[in-house]
Structures are given as C-alpha cells and as structure tokens.
Amino acid sequence: MLVLVCFLVDPLRAETPEELLTQLSKRREALSSLHHTTRTITKEGDTVREAMAIRWERQSPQGRQVRLVTKTRTQKKDGKWDDEIETVMVNDGAFEWREMKVNDSTMVFKAKNENTNPLSEVQEAVKSGKARIKGRESVAQEPCVVLEVSGRKGSAFSALYWISLAHGVVLKSEMQRADRIRTDVQTIEWTPNESVSDEHFTYKPGKDVTVLDTAGLGEVRPEE
C-alpha cells in the first residue's frame, strides 16, 4: 500500500516540460469524469473582471463530453459590479453548442466537436515560450507540479501553472501579459471520477433562439 501511495503522489519521471506535459496529458485524458468549479480574476488597467465557472466532464463512446457554465461580471470605476452575463457551452460528443445573450436575444453557436486536449493551452504556452519545472506544491490538498513559462526575448509574458500530478488537471494558474493584463485562476472545489448525470451533456435550443451553424457552412437559421 505504501508503494501505491508514493506512486500517486509522485508518479512522473520527466526531465523536460514537454515530457512532463505528455505524461500529464495521458493522465488527464484517462479521467472518467470531472466536476470542477473555478474563479477567474482578470485585471486590465482599472478594469476587473470576475468569472465563476462550473465544468462537468465525462468520457463516453462518442468522446469527451463537457458542460461549462460561466457567469461573468465586470467591476465599474465606482467599485460597483455590472449584472452577471451567463454563457453555457455543451459538448455532447458530436457537436459543441455555445449559448449566450446578445442584447435582448439569445444566440446559439453550433460547431463540430474537435475533441481538443484539455492541456492544449498550457502546451501552446510552453511551445511558444521558455518553460521549466519549478517544483511541487499542493493545491486544494492535491499534490501538484508547478510549471513556469516565460516569453521569449522581447516578450513580457509569464505564467505559472499548478497541475495535479495524479490527474493532469490545472488547479491554479497565474498569467501576466505585457499589456497590463493579469489573469489568476483558482479552484474552488473539484472532484475527479465523480458520477455525472446524462442531462448535463444534452442540449436543445429553444424555439425562439437563432442558431449559427458553423458546422453547416455558417448557415444562420431559427431552431424549429
């Protein structure tokens, strides 16, 4: 049993960030399901934007299915917050549906499912910058590896990612861009391999909703 525990806490043997992400991606893709709540704070000059997101995910015969509900609000100069804006994204394995409010109407964007790697954003940052494995640290009582990325010469981009060693889930990140944009993401709660209801991964647009079907060559039509 002791050997098993040690394996779960420190299962990776990677010398480079690229090798690390390859191994972590396999662990991320092996998750049968995930329930993850995050809080994202973005600061751009005097503007502060807060986004609370709840993600449900599971593996299915159709591929990875995802439901992501995000509520975003922006702080005004007087310190008050605007009303929340909610967006809903459902990936049912075949298509990705993205619902959002546009003025007083609702728009739904439909696209083919691309089954992208959940760690693709981190991999792209590593590919375009300079990365190093900084160390280990726990987040939400989960052992994580800390990956540090900086922009190449002439770029002020920098980022830190805390990624679960056992499951390959990004549980925390800090990102700074040269244009004074700072984005911090924190995990509020998360549960790997949790049973998730089928209803999270089905989506049917309402009768009065306009669907932009990018999977059908950009045809715009009202849903019947």
DAGIMO-V243981 format. One record per residue. OMEGA is omega in whole degrees, 0 to 359 (* if undefined). Layout:
# DAGIMO-V243981
omega=OMEGA
omega=OMEGA
This chain:
# DAGIMO-V243981
omega=180
omega=179
omega=180
omega=180
omega=179
omega=180
omega=181
omega=182
omega=184
omega=187
omega=190
omega=176
omega=185
omega=179
omega=181
omega=176
omega=180
omega=177
omega=179
omega=183
omega=176
omega=179
omega=180
omega=179
omega=179
omega=179
omega=178
omega=181
omega=180
omega=178
omega=178
omega=178
omega=182
omega=172
omega=191
omega=177
omega=182
omega=175
omega=181
omega=176
omega=178
omega=178
omega=178
omega=186
omega=179
omega=183
omega=177
omega=180
omega=179
omega=179
omega=174
omega=185
omega=175
omega=183
omega=170
omega=184
omega=174
omega=174
omega=179
omega=177
omega=179
omega=184
omega=180
omega=176
omega=186
omega=166
omega=182
omega=178
omega=184
omega=175
omega=186
omega=174
omega=183
omega=180
omega=179
omega=180
omega=180
omega=178
omega=179
omega=183
omega=173
omega=175
omega=180
omega=172
omega=183
omega=173
omega=180
omega=176
omega=177
omega=174
omega=185
omega=180
omega=178
omega=181
omega=173
omega=179
omega=179
omega=184
omega=178
omega=179
omega=175
omega=188
omega=181
omega=181
omega=179
omega=177
omega=176
omega=179
omega=182
omega=181
omega=176
omega=178
omega=181
omega=181
omega=181
omega=178
omega=180
omega=179
omega=184
omega=180
omega=179
omega=180
omega=179
omega=178
omega=179
omega=182
omega=184
omega=181
omega=176
omega=186
omega=173
omega=176
omega=188
omega=181
omega=182
omega=179
omega=180
omega=174
omega=183
omega=179
omega=179
omega=176
omega=182
omega=168
omega=181
omega=181
omega=181
omega=180
omega=175
omega=180
omega=177
omega=185
omega=180
omega=179
omega=180
omega=180
omega=173
omega=181
omega=173
omega=179
omega=174
omega=187
omega=180
omega=179
omega=185
omega=189
omega=178
omega=179
omega=175
omega=183
omega=179
omega=175
omega=176
omega=184
omega=179
omega=177
omega=184
omega=183
omega=176
omega=177
omega=177
omega=180
omega=178
omega=179
omega=180
omega=175
omega=175
omega=174
omega=177
omega=179
omega=176
omega=176
omega=176
omega=178
omega=183
omega=183
omega=178
omega=186
omega=179
omega=190
omega=173
omega=180
omega=176
omega=181
omega=178
omega=184
omega=184
omega=183
omega=175
omega=181
omega=173
omega=187
omega=179
omega=175
omega=180
omega=176
omega=172
omega=180
omega=177
omega=182
omega=173
omega=180
omega=180
omega=*
